[in-house]
Amino acid sequence: MCKQDSATDVTNQLDDIDTVKEITTVDGPWRMIVKLESSNLDHIRDAIRYKLRRISGIETTLTLVKYMQ
């Protein structure tokens, strides 16, 4: 979740993360849905832990994993 007034800044910073594939702004308890993609789950984990969660304006995150077959 990010603050509404910082959504544009957050989106711009998310665009710089190589694993980020899609950013969708939504209404509700969460301000945006960010889809990350990588062939390596460790890359996703590191992007969330060391990049995404350190962006100013992001207050909380919720991570869901879709396993590809």
N, C-alpha and C positions, 0 to 999 in steps of 0.2 A: 504494500500500500504506500502511496506517496501523497504528499500534500497537493491539493488541487492547484494551488497557485504556482507550484514548481513542476507541474507535469511536462511542460515544454522543455525545460532544462533537463529533466530526467530523461526524456525521450532522446534528446540530442546526445546525451552521454551514453545511453544504451546503444545507440547506433554505432558507437566506436568499439563495441565488444564483438569479437569475431563469431562467437557462437550464437548471438542473437539473430534470429531469422524473421521474426514477426513481432510487431508491437501494436496492440489494439487498445484504444481508450474506451472504457466502459463506465456506466453509471452503477452505483451500488456501493457495497462496503469496500470494494477494491476499485482503484482508479484505472488500472490497466492490466492487461494480460500480456506477458512477454513469453514468446516461444523461443526456446534455445534448441539447437540441434548439433549433435556431434556423434561420431562413431564410437567415441570413448566416453563412458559415464564419468570418469575422473575429470575430463575437461569441463563437463557441465558443472560438476560439483565445485571445481576451482573457480569457474567463472561466476557462479552464484556467491560463493564464500569470499573471494578476494577482489571481485570487481563490482558486481551488481549491488551487493549489500553495503558497499562503501560509498555508493553514489549519494551525494548530499540531496536530501529531499525524500529518499526512500525510508519509510518508517518501519515497515515489516514486509516479510515475504512469506509466501506459501508455495511449496514446491510439490508438483505432481509429476510423475515419470510415466511416459508412455513407452513401452518396450516394443521395438520393431521386430518383426519376424522375418 
